[in-house]
Amino acid sequence: MENYINKVCPFCKTEIKEEDTVKICPVCGVPHHERCWEENKGCATFGCSEQRHETQGTDRTGVCAGCGAIVGNGQMFCPNCGTPKEEAKKNVCGKCGVELQEGQQFCAICGQKVGPAVDAGANSAILQSNTGDNRANEIKKKKPIKAIIAAVIVLAVIVGGVLVIPKLFVSVEDLCARGNYEKAYTKASGAEKNEVLAENVIAYLSMESSDDLKDPLSFSLRDAYYVGSYNEGEDRIYQQAVLYISGANSYGASVSRYWLWTADENGEWGMWGTCSNLNLDPDDDDYLISVIAKVIVEDDNAIKLKKTSVKNINEQFENDTLRQVAPIDNDNLDTSVMPISSSDE
């Protein structure tokens, strides 16, 4: 009922009130006052097929001079062509203009109900108004649906942002902390690439070194140094690393030693040996290792691992993810950002 309040009844041309009983035309859907529907004996909408037509009940006593059709007794116009009789018009159909006889309920030509003349313009305005109301009601009904769709889209954008944006803006440091050194190296630029490479190499060598400890689970990286350079003449990458590692000895005590590693031209790493410090006596068995390790540590191009990098490696070891780390392939290294080594190095 609420959808028809304030709409105009096409029969009486007045608005439908909340307390009125309404009858809806099953053909055109236009609402009427129930009393108007009953009085009109059907729909009052101009042109609607639901309009009621009744037999005139007049005698066929004449023939139309224009078309020869039978004209009923008292009819002033031919019901077929509308040719008028000689009498003056007293009451005419508001739809087609044919003169109506007294007591006639419907026009003999067009079937329009006799009564207040139908104003096609007013009737059209009523239809447009009612149609506008229907459209407004449909829009109101659709608004919640549109609101829900909009909310779903906004939610999808937010969720997508939560899932996608972090991936787009993840930092090099975050990637290194996760052990994803390949992506970190690709994302890094300039000298930062060498820092990522250094952490990657030390992470890989830390796992290799821990396996050689008396108690591999006692591994802890204390410090590390990496030197990587490119020799243009030989088209070769030189890589060396020194790791300062703590671990339990045979007696369970924690000791720290320097581990010396070097890589061949294919990027395959091998350990040279270890030493307790970098200033051993020449008579010490590990003297040569300590000398080479000291040269690497003091090299101007050496990268000393940052504390955050050392922490990353130790946490990866504790989380048992360090073994998944592999050294970045030499073919994927950007030699343009590496220091240039001399031909006689």
Summary of the structure (lengths in Angstrom):
residues: 345
radius of gyration: 49.9
end to end distance: 96.5
largest distance: 149.9
contacts: 949
relative contact order: 0.08
helix: 36%
strand: 20%
